Amino acid sequence: TLEYAIQPTAEDDFGPTLTHVSTVGENGTTLIDLDPQEGVPIGTGWDFELEGWNVSLNGGPSGAGDVGVITTSEPFDEITTAFVDGVAYRTDSYTGVFGASRWYRYHIDAGTPNRISPTFEVYLLKRGETVYKIQLLDYYGATGAPRQITFRYERIAP
């Protein structure tokens, strides 16, 4: 289940919490489409896939789409525009595009062993001419259950 709220502008309050139920595939994956379109068949218009702590793109060996990503060191709130040259964006490799710049660190807190903690990197994800900024925030749900990834995103171009 994806829960989300829309904030029309930085000055506005968040709208009501909305829910989208996504089916977990037989292989344990969930496909995320950041901008679902009417008439696009389910399973073809996705942007990235979640499987445990692995994140894969719909591009390269992970999918037939043309989704690419770059990492930026800028804080999430300060990113307002995107570099749209497709050459800068990498598609997946066999280790996943996030393999080179992982979104998490494993077992870094001695007080809570075997814990996955986010790095708070910001990724620019590009599909066609559309670019989103994405930041993965947590691997655990409100009750501490694993594999309940929390992320935020915002469309920044066009």
Residue pairs with C-beta under 8 A, 6 or more apart in sequence:
1 19
1 20
1 21
1 22
2 19
2 20
2 21
2 22
2 32
3 17
3 18
3 19
4 17
4 18
4 19
4 20
5 14
5 15
5 16
5 17
5 18
6 14
6 15
6 18
7 13
7 14
7 15
8 15
10 77
22 30
22 31
22 32
23 30
24 30
25 31
27 51
28 51
28 52
29 49
29 50
29 51
30 49
30 50
30 51
31 43
31 46
31 48
31 49
31 58
32 46
32 47
32 48
32 49
32 50
33 40
33 45
33 46
33 47
34 47
34 125
34 132
34 134
34 153
34 155
35 47
35 130
35 155
36 45
37 45
44 64
44 65
45 65
46 58
46 63
46 65
47 57
47 58
47 65
47 67
47 125
47 127
47 132
48 55
48 56
48 57
48 58
48 67
48 125
49 55
49 56
49 57
49 58
49 62
49 63
50 149
52 147
53 104
53 116
53 139
53 147
53 149
54 96
54 98
55 96
55 98
55 103
55 136
56 62
56 63
56 92
56 96
56 97
56 98
57 63
57 65
57 67
57 68
57 69
57 91
57 92
57 96
57 97
57 125
58 64
58 65
58 66
58 67
58 127
59 65
59 66
59 67
59 68
59 91
59 92
59 97
60 91
60 92
60 93
60 97
61 92
61 93
61 94
62 92
62 96
63 92
65 127
66 91
66 127
66 128
67 91
67 125
67 126
67 127
68 86
68 89
68 90
68 91
68 97
68 125
68 126
69 89
69 90
69 97
69 98
69 123
69 124
69 125
69 126
70 83
70 88
70 89
70 90
70 123
70 124
70 126
71 101
71 121
71 122
71 123
71 124
72 79
72 122
72 123
72 124
72 133
73 122
74 122
75 122
76 122
76 133
76 135
76 152
79 122
79 124
79 133
79 156
80 156
81 156
81 157
82 124
82 126
82 131
82 133
82 156
82 157
83 124
84 126
84 129
84 131
84 157
86 126
89 124
89 126
90 97
90 100
91 97
93 99
98 123
101 121
101 123
102 119
103 118
103 119
103 121
103 123
103 136
104 116
104 117
104 118
104 119
104 136
104 139
105 116
105 117
105 118
105 119
106 114
106 115
106 116
106 117
107 113
107 114
107 115
108 115
108 117
109 115
109 117
116 139
116 140
116 146
117 139
118 136
118 137
118 138
118 139
120 135
120 137
121 135
121 136
122 133
122 134
122 135
123 133
123 134
123 135
124 131
124 132
124 133
124 134
124 156
125 131
125 132
125 133
125 134
125 153
126 132
129 157
129 158
130 155
130 157
130 158
131 155
131 156
131 157
132 153
132 154
132 155
132 156
133 153
133 154
133 156
134 151
134 152
134 153
135 151
135 152
135 153
136 149
136 150
136 151
137 150
137 151
137 152
138 148
138 149
138 150
139 146
139 147
139 148
139 149
140 146
140 148
141 148
141 150
